[in-house]
């Protein structure tokens, strides 16, 4: 265990992650309403949309209309997701509104790479090499190496820390070849295999290999351990987390229909607050946004906190 961080950086992915997986149509106005409400909670990083093929992800067919339509709040970084040159060009059209950076995204599981992307690991490395070069040619910095299925895979089983390190080495080799300057290593529990012990083992191996890089965790709550895993990450000094308000979203390629999505933002904030770690987020406001998200999608979301309320709300009643 290292010293607990004094502050954590939360990257809210609810709009992008949630609306890409919801089966029912979500109006452009409701997407904008949620993005603007999230910005009023104190969150400084919001992934607003996906620039992807609308035939594959119809939930984001209106990406341009959403980005053009929301009112940006000063001090908030709005980001987007894309997977190819067409998506990048669509994002670049909103360079005045979006914070555009690239990442080298690899997977520690060969089986999941085949299932998700229909390519081998070697083919994916080559695709990332070309994509990284494309980003840099367009003046887009590539600052992150991400590894999906970093803690286990529904198709391949356990993933060893050594395999995660080997996958990261491939990413750093791409960065060295292209001249990208990597600042962040992101480890994703894509299919919910992480446990606190796995978090500790993988983070220890990665940190010993790249001690100067910031670590980020992308945790799914598939098996109900996301908060416990975040607690393990905090105890190891991790200061950056992806999350989704209300627990919006999930992984459509993980082979588990109806599986819970990312760690709920409000539950992560509560955990940090109770550990004395600052997030800069107004939890009661965030809970209200979670309830808004539930109303927009029209079904119950995984978050327990949007139904139970914050501890501080009850402390104030008891005072």
Secondary structure, DSSP 8 states (H G I E B T S, - for coil): -----SB-EEEE-HHHHHHTT-SS---HHHHHHHHHHHHTTT--EEEEEEE--TTT-GGGTTHHHHHHHS---TT-EEEEEE-SHHHHHHHHTTTTTS---EEEEEES-HHHHHHHHSS-HHHHHHHHHHHHHHHHHTT--EEEEEEESSS-BTTTB---HHHHHHHHHHHHHHHHHHT----EEEEEETTS---HHHHHHHHHHHHHH-TTSEEEEEEB-TTS-HHHHHHHHHHTT--EEEEBGGG----TTSS-TT---B-BHHHHHHHHHHTT-B----HHHHHHHHHHHHHHHTS--S-SHHHH--HHHHHHHH-
